[in-house]
């Protein structure tokens, strides 16, 4: 039986505020050092594929990134802990980009090779002067990823564990707040002081070949209007110049998704997963399940809650 392509592995019943002290957040990411090494023949193959890729993309860097090894959900009042290992980015690149590795799901499970990246949906303050301000600003912003089949997407990316981790009381944590500042602000050309609040909304798995992996998902509230963010934003090898503004509510995003589909556009599976996660956290499970059903009607993407793979078993 074919598994749903997008799965919310850690749904949160409410947004989890993320501050600069990673050991005090309701969602914590612990970095463990129990990495299982590859056999020598596979290590040689990975290195060969990586070196070949670098000839075509000289800027590729084997930064230390995170790979998901476990999730410990908390109760309604408790903390949620996500466990990761540190490996080089080359493992994430090779096992996703090289077709010879796409069907090695048993190997992915054994060596825990689903990367854990970050994905943020930006929410700006109102554009109209005098408009009543909501607790959460009402305008979402998305970009068009030119390096990913022109899919509409959120922002952020792989944590660099040399920069984005810290040790507290002998435990090494991913500093999610710092990760957002380090990844998202340069991507948007956004000053760090513009970031007002960061909320974690869950962990999402995407099983599409070539993109397979997991994301920590966030809603990031910024103290700028969508017009101001657009003025700062710069075209890059990743993104087109124009951003897309959508009102921060499930029905508005569904309407946008319908319009996008009519124009033969596509939202990335990670963006659809993040959207479902924030609908769940901010608007409740009933609306999130309705949102997921309607997305399937619009573009065929199946989004479910729970883990129907055997990856973490």
N, C-alpha and C positions, 0 to 999 in steps of 0.2 A: 504493500500500500504506500502510495506516495505521500510524503510528509508535507505539512504546510510549509511554505517557503519562509514565512516570517512568523517568529514565535516570541512572545513576551515571557522570558524566562523568570524575570523578577519584576512582577507588577507591584507598584506601590499604591496603597489606598489614599495617600495624600502626598503632596510634594515634600521632599526631604531637603531642608535648607542645608546648603554646603558652605561652610566657612573656612577660614584659613588654618584651622587646627584639625588635621585629618583624623586624629584619635577621638575627637569629640562629636563628630557628625553621626547622624542616625544611620547613614550608609557609609561603611568603611571598606577600603580595599587594602587587604594585607598581601604583601609580596613575600612569597616563600622561596626558599632556596633548594627545594627538592626536585630540581630539574632532572628528568631522565635523559641521559645522553643518547644520541643516535648511534647505531652501529656504524663502523668505519666506512662500509661501502655506500651507505646512504649519505653519510656526511660528505663524502667525496662527490656524490652526484649533486647534492644541494649546492656545494661550492662551485661546481662546474657550471650549473645553470645560472647561478648568481653572477659569476664573472662574465658570462656571455651577455646577460642582461645589462651589466654595467657598461659594456662597450657601446650599446645603443643609447643608454641613459647614464652618462658619466656622473650626474649629480646624485645618483642613488647612494644612500648611506646606510650602513648596517647599525643603526642606532639600537640601543637596548629598549625593547618594547614589552608589553604585557600580554600574557596568554592565559586564558581562563582555565582554572583548575577546579573551582568549586563555588557554590553559592549556599550560604546559610541564612535563610529568611528569618526575620524576627517576627514577633507578634505585633499587634497594633501599636503597642507602646515601646517595643524593643528595637534594638539595632539590627541592621542587616549587614552581613559581612560577605564580601566577595573576595575569593582567593585567586591569586595569580602567580605565575612563574615569570621570570625574566629570561627572554631569549633575544637573539638578534632579529632585526626587521627582515633580514634575508629569508628566514624561515616563513614568515607571513607572506612575503612576496612570492617565493618559489612555489609554495603549496597552493597559492591562488592563481598565479599567472601562467604556470606551466601546465598544459592539458594532461601531461603524463601523470600528474599528481591529483587530478580533480576527483577521481573515484576512490582514493585511498582513505575512505572514511574510518575503517578499523584502525589504520595507522594514526590518523588524526586523534582518535579517541585514546589510543594507547600512550601516545607521547604528549597528549594535551596540547594540540597545535591549533586550536581556535584562538586567534588573536582577540584581544579586548582593546578596542579603540574607543574614542569618545565622539559623540554626535550631539550638537547643540542647536536648538531652535531659538532664534533671537526674537525677543518681544520688546518692542519699542514703546515709548510714551506716545500719547495722542499727538496728532499733527495739527489739530485745530485749536487755536488759542481760545481759552474760556470753556472748552469742553470739560465736563466733569471727569476727573481722573479716577480710574478704577484702581483697585488694589494691585492688580497685575495689568500693566499697560496692554492696550488692545490690538496692537499691530504686529503680526508675525512677518519675518523676512526670510526669504529663501533665495538661493543663487542657482545658476545653471552651470553644471560642471561640464566643461568642454572636454576634459580628459576622462569622462565617464559617460560617453554616448549622449551628451547634452541632457542628462537627467537633472531634474530639479532636486535640490538637496539642501540640508542644513550645513553647519560649519563645525570647525574643530578637527580633530584627527588623532593620530597615534601619540600617546604620551611618550616622551623621552625620559626613561627612568633615571638617567644621570641628572636631569634637571628637575623632574617632577615627583621625586620621592623624598621621604624624610624618615628618620628613625626616632621613635618616641618610646621610652621605657623598654628598649630592646626589641621593639617591633617595628619593622619597616612598612611604611604605608605609601600608597599612591596619594599624592597631594592633589585632589581633584580640583580644588579652587585654583591652585597654581597652574595646573594643566590647562584649564580654560583660559587663563590669562596668557599663557605662553603659546597656545595654539590658535585660539580664536581671535585675539586682539590683532596680531600681525595679519591674519587672513582677511580681516575686515578693515584694516587700517584704522583701528579703533583705539583710543587711549585707554589705558587700564582703569583710570578713574571713572570712565563712563559705565563700567560694569557695576550695577547696583546690587543685584542678588543673583545667586546661582542656586537652582533647585535640581536635584536628581529626581528622575521620574521612573527609572527602572533599568533593566538589562534586556537587550533585544538580540535575538539570534536571527541571522539570515543564511539560508542554505543554498542560495544560488551559486552554481559553479562559476568560479572566477571572482566571486565576491564573498565567499563563505567566511563567516566570522561572527563576532559579537561586538556590541557597543554598550558602553555606559551612556545613558541618554539624559539630556539636561534641557531645561528651559532657563535661558539666561536673560534677565531683565536688564535693559540698558537705559541710561538717562539721556537718551537722544531720540528725536523723532525719526521716523523712517526716511524722511527727506534728508535729514542731516547725515544719517548713516550712508545713504545712497551717494551723497556728495563726496564723502570720504573714500568710498569703495573704489578699488582700482581693478581693472582687468588684469588677469594673470594667466599662466599656463593652465590653471585649474578652472577659473571662473570667467564667464562672460561679464561684461560691464554692468548690465542692468540687473537689479534685484527685483523680486516679486513681493508685494505687500498683500497680506491676507489678514482679515480680522481674526482676533484670537478667540475663536469659538469653533466647535466641531462642525456646525452646519455651514459656516462660511468656508471652511477648508474643504468640505465635501463639494460645495459649489465650484470652488477653484479647481479641484481635481477633475470634475466633470468637464469644465471648460478646457483644461489642459489635455484631457483625453480626446476631446473633439478636434483639437489642433494637432493630434498625433504626438503629443508630448507625453512624458513619463516622469513620475516622481520616483526617486531611487527607493529601493526596498528598505534601506536603513532609515530614510526619511519617513516612509509610511509607518514603520515600526515605532519610531520615536513619536510620531503624531498620535498613534494609538495609545502609547504609554502616557503621554501627557493628558490626553482626553480622560484616561482612567484616573490619573492622579488628581486632576483639577475638577473634573466634571462627573466622575463616578463610573462604576463598572457598566451599568446599563447603557449609558451613552457611548462608552468605549466599544461595547459589543455591537451596538447599532452602527457605529462608525466603521468598524471592521467589516460588517456585512455589506454596507453600502460601497465601501472601497472595492470589495470583490465584485459587486455588480457593475462598477464603473470600469475597472481595468483587469479583473480576473485574479488579482493578488489575494491569496488566502492568508489571513492574519489570525492567530489563535493565542490564547493564554495558556501557559504551561509549556513543559518540555516533552515533546513526543519523540525526541531522539534518545539514544542511549549514551550520549557523550559524557554526562556527569555521573553515570552509574558505575 
